[in-house]
Amino acid sequence: MNADTYRNETLDLFRRLQKAEFRIISVDNGEEETFWGEVDAETFLEETMACDEAHLYVENTSGKRRMLYLVYGNGKGELVCDYTCDDDLERVVDAFYQANS
């Protein structure tokens, strides 16, 4: 897959999370943690995709922190490799899988 595919999938994931009322907190790409709102959206996206994998941290509407493990290098629609158990997050990830595979 090319960088544009990863970029589009990552943006789609961000949009789906926000639409489901998850608040994006930060991303840790293995080199550094970048916080949403401390950098512009493009920089946050670049930091998310800077390495082969990243941990994306979000907060649900109850204020509980959740994690999604992103792997760049998996096949199309397989960007989210793992995530914290949460019914709402599972619905977002399932819809993401269906739309991007």
BELKAQUI-V876666 format. One line per field, one symbol per residue. psi: psi as a letter, one per 40 degrees, with the letter a starting at -180 (. if undefined). Layout:
psi: ???
This chain:
psi: iidddddddddddddddddefhhhdihheedihhhhdeiiddddddddedieiihhhihieeehhiihhhhheiihefdhdiihhhddddddddddddde.
